[in-house]
Amino acid sequence: MASNGAATTGPSAEQVLGLALAEMEYKVEMFNKLTRTCFDKCVEKRYKEAELHMGENSCFDRCTSKYFLVTNLVGHLLSPNRPPM
């Protein structure tokens, strides 16, 4: 309890909106990096077909999975709530 009798309030609507905007910008940036990285790695530079072939699909699947796994692992390791090792 506060000694002066004032109730503590949460973040303002402006702060919440700012955090939501920052999170959305982060997600867009992560999606763009993921797409660019996996596309460069998995898709042949000379387009032969309009659709991805089986090897490209498999590569893109694995690349995407690894990208999210590493991103989540790094986020967890940098988390302030992480217990000490």
C-alpha atoms as an extended CHARMM CRD file, in Angstrom:
* protein
*
        85  EXT
         1         1  MET       CA              0.0000000000        0.0000000000        0.0000000000  PROA      1               0.0000000000
         2         2  ALA       CA              1.1300000000        3.4890000000       -0.6860000000  PROA      2               0.0000000000
         3         3  SER       CA              1.7260000000        5.5850000000        2.3940000000  PROA      3               0.0000000000
         4         4  ASN       CA              0.1890000000        8.7050000000        0.8660000000  PROA      4               0.0000000000
         5         5  GLY       CA             -3.1430000000        6.9830000000        0.1620000000  PROA      5               0.0000000000
         6         6  ALA       CA             -2.8570000000        7.2900000000       -3.6290000000  PROA      6               0.0000000000
         7         7  ALA       CA             -3.7180000000        4.2120000000       -5.6550000000  PROA      7               0.0000000000
         8         8  THR       CA             -1.1130000000        3.0160000000       -8.0970000000  PROA      8               0.0000000000
         9         9  THR       CA             -2.2380000000        2.9010000000      -11.6750000000  PROA      9               0.0000000000
        10        10  GLY       CA             -1.0470000000        0.8150000000      -14.5920000000  PROA      10              0.0000000000
        11        11  PRO       CA              0.4740000000        2.1070000000      -17.7790000000  PROA      11              0.0000000000
        12        12  SER       CA             -1.4210000000        4.7860000000      -19.6460000000  PROA      12              0.0000000000
        13        13  ALA       CA             -3.2650000000        4.0830000000      -22.8840000000  PROA      13              0.0000000000
        14        14  GLU       CA             -0.5310000000        5.9580000000      -24.7490000000  PROA      14              0.0000000000
        15        15  GLN       CA              2.1580000000        3.7240000000      -23.2230000000  PROA      15              0.0000000000
        16        16  VAL       CA              0.2000000000        0.5780000000      -24.0620000000  PROA      16              0.0000000000
        17        17  LEU       CA             -0.2830000000        1.7770000000      -27.6340000000  PROA      17              0.0000000000
        18        18  GLY       CA              3.4340000000        2.5740000000      -27.9130000000  PROA      18              0.0000000000
        19        19  LEU       CA              4.3840000000       -0.8900000000      -26.6710000000  PROA      19              0.0000000000
        20        20  ALA       CA              1.9290000000       -2.5460000000      -29.0590000000  PROA      20              0.0000000000
        21        21  LEU       CA              3.3290000000       -0.5150000000      -31.9520000000  PROA      21              0.0000000000
        22        22  ALA       CA              6.9140000000       -1.4430000000      -31.0380000000  PROA      22              0.0000000000
        23        23  GLU       CA              5.9500000000       -5.1190000000      -30.8130000000  PROA      23              0.0000000000
        24        24  MET       CA              4.2290000000       -4.9990000000      -34.2020000000  PROA      24              0.0000000000
        25        25  GLU       CA              7.2610000000       -3.3100000000      -35.7740000000  PROA      25              0.0000000000
        26        26  TYR       CA              9.4870000000       -6.0270000000      -34.2660000000  PROA      26              0.0000000000
        27        27  LYS       CA              7.2670000000       -8.7910000000      -35.6720000000  PROA      27              0.0000000000
        28        28  VAL       CA              7.2130000000       -7.2110000000      -39.1430000000  PROA      28              0.0000000000
        29        29  GLU       CA             11.0020000000       -6.8440000000      -39.0760000000  PROA      29              0.0000000000
        30        30  MET       CA             11.4260000000      -10.4510000000      -37.9090000000  PROA      30              0.0000000000
        31        31  PHE       CA              9.0840000000      -11.7130000000      -40.6480000000  PROA      31              0.0000000000
        32        32  ASN       CA             10.9750000000       -9.7250000000      -43.3000000000  PROA      32              0.0000000000
        33        33  LYS       CA             14.3500000000      -11.0500000000      -42.0880000000  PROA      33              0.0000000000
        34        34  LEU       CA             13.0080000000      -14.5980000000      -41.9480000000  PROA      34              0.0000000000
        35        35  THR       CA             11.5810000000      -14.3730000000      -45.4460000000  PROA      35              0.0000000000
        36        36  ARG       CA             14.7220000000      -12.8240000000      -46.9150000000  PROA      36              0.0000000000
        37        37  THR       CA             17.0980000000      -15.2470000000      -45.1490000000  PROA      37              0.0000000000
        38        38  CYS       CA             15.1810000000      -18.4200000000      -45.9740000000  PROA      38              0.0000000000
        39        39  PHE       CA             14.3720000000      -17.2990000000      -49.5250000000  PROA      39              0.0000000000
        40        40  ASP       CA             18.0410000000      -16.5690000000      -50.2620000000  PROA      40              0.0000000000
        41        41  LYS       CA             19.0770000000      -19.8940000000      -48.7610000000  PROA      41              0.0000000000
        42        42  CYS       CA             16.4030000000      -22.1630000000      -50.2130000000  PROA      42              0.0000000000
        43        43  VAL       CA             15.1240000000      -20.8300000000      -53.5250000000  PROA      43              0.0000000000
        44        44  GLU       CA             17.1530000000      -21.2770000000      -56.6750000000  PROA      44              0.0000000000
        45        45  LYS       CA             18.2680000000      -18.0270000000      -58.2550000000  PROA      45              0.0000000000
        46        46  ARG       CA             17.1090000000      -19.0590000000      -61.7170000000  PROA      46              0.0000000000
        47        47  TYR       CA             13.3610000000      -19.5290000000      -61.6450000000  PROA      47              0.0000000000
        48        48  LYS       CA             12.3060000000      -22.5630000000      -63.6480000000  PROA      48              0.0000000000
        49        49  GLU       CA              8.7640000000      -22.9420000000      -62.3410000000  PROA      49              0.0000000000
        50        50  ALA       CA              6.0790000000      -20.7090000000      -60.9100000000  PROA      50              0.0000000000
        51        51  GLU       CA              5.7790000000      -22.8570000000      -57.7640000000  PROA      51              0.0000000000
        52        52  LEU       CA              8.3920000000      -24.0240000000      -55.2670000000  PROA      52              0.0000000000
        53        53  HSD       CA              9.5090000000      -27.5970000000      -55.8120000000  PROA      53              0.0000000000
        54        54  MET       CA              9.6340000000      -30.2330000000      -53.0560000000  PROA      54              0.0000000000
        55        55  GLY       CA             13.2720000000      -29.5640000000      -52.0920000000  PROA      55              0.0000000000
        56        56  GLU       CA             12.6840000000      -25.8150000000      -51.8060000000  PROA      56              0.0000000000
        57        57  ASN       CA              9.5460000000      -26.3830000000      -49.7120000000  PROA      57              0.0000000000
        58        58  SER       CA             11.4010000000      -28.7170000000      -47.3520000000  PROA      58              0.0000000000
        59        59  CYS       CA             14.3300000000      -26.3120000000      -47.0490000000  PROA      59              0.0000000000
        60        60  PHE       CA             11.9880000000      -23.3830000000      -46.3690000000  PROA      60              0.0000000000
        61        61  ASP       CA             10.1670000000      -25.4370000000      -43.7160000000  PROA      61              0.0000000000
        62        62  ARG       CA             13.4110000000      -26.3530000000      -41.9250000000  PROA      62              0.0000000000
        63        63  CYS       CA             14.8120000000      -22.8210000000      -42.2350000000  PROA      63              0.0000000000
        64        64  THR       CA             11.6530000000      -21.2590000000      -40.8000000000  PROA      64              0.0000000000
        65        65  SER       CA             11.5350000000      -23.7520000000      -37.9530000000  PROA      65              0.0000000000
        66        66  LYS       CA             15.1850000000      -23.1600000000      -37.0320000000  PROA      66              0.0000000000
        67        67  TYR       CA             14.7830000000      -19.3840000000      -37.2960000000  PROA      67              0.0000000000
        68        68  PHE       CA             11.8860000000      -19.3700000000      -34.8130000000  PROA      68              0.0000000000
        69        69  LEU       CA             13.6390000000      -21.8560000000      -32.5210000000  PROA      69              0.0000000000
        70        70  VAL       CA             16.7790000000      -19.7060000000      -32.3490000000  PROA      70              0.0000000000
        71        71  THR       CA             14.7980000000      -16.4720000000      -31.9900000000  PROA      71              0.0000000000
        72        72  ASN       CA             12.8150000000      -17.9380000000      -29.0710000000  PROA      72              0.0000000000
        73        73  LEU       CA             15.9710000000      -19.3480000000      -27.4620000000  PROA      73              0.0000000000
        74        74  VAL       CA             17.7980000000      -16.0200000000      -27.6620000000  PROA      74              0.0000000000
        75        75  GLY       CA             14.7200000000      -14.2080000000      -26.3390000000  PROA      75              0.0000000000
        76        76  HSD       CA             14.5440000000      -16.6260000000      -23.4190000000  PROA      76              0.0000000000
        77        77  LEU       CA             18.2620000000      -16.2590000000      -22.6630000000  PROA      77              0.0000000000
        78        78  LEU       CA             18.0090000000      -12.4620000000      -22.7020000000  PROA      78              0.0000000000
        79        79  SER       CA             14.8380000000      -12.4090000000      -20.6080000000  PROA      79              0.0000000000
        80        80  PRO       CA             15.1870000000      -10.5270000000      -17.3170000000  PROA      80              0.0000000000
        81        81  ASN       CA             13.0940000000      -13.2110000000      -15.5770000000  PROA      81              0.0000000000
        82        82  ARG       CA             15.5710000000      -15.9490000000      -16.5120000000  PROA      82              0.0000000000
        83        83  PRO       CA             16.8830000000      -17.8300000000      -13.4750000000  PROA      83              0.0000000000
        84        84  PRO       CA             20.6670000000      -17.5800000000      -12.9460000000  PROA      84              0.0000000000
        85        85  MET       CA             22.8030000000      -20.4510000000      -14.1960000000  PROA      85              0.0000000000
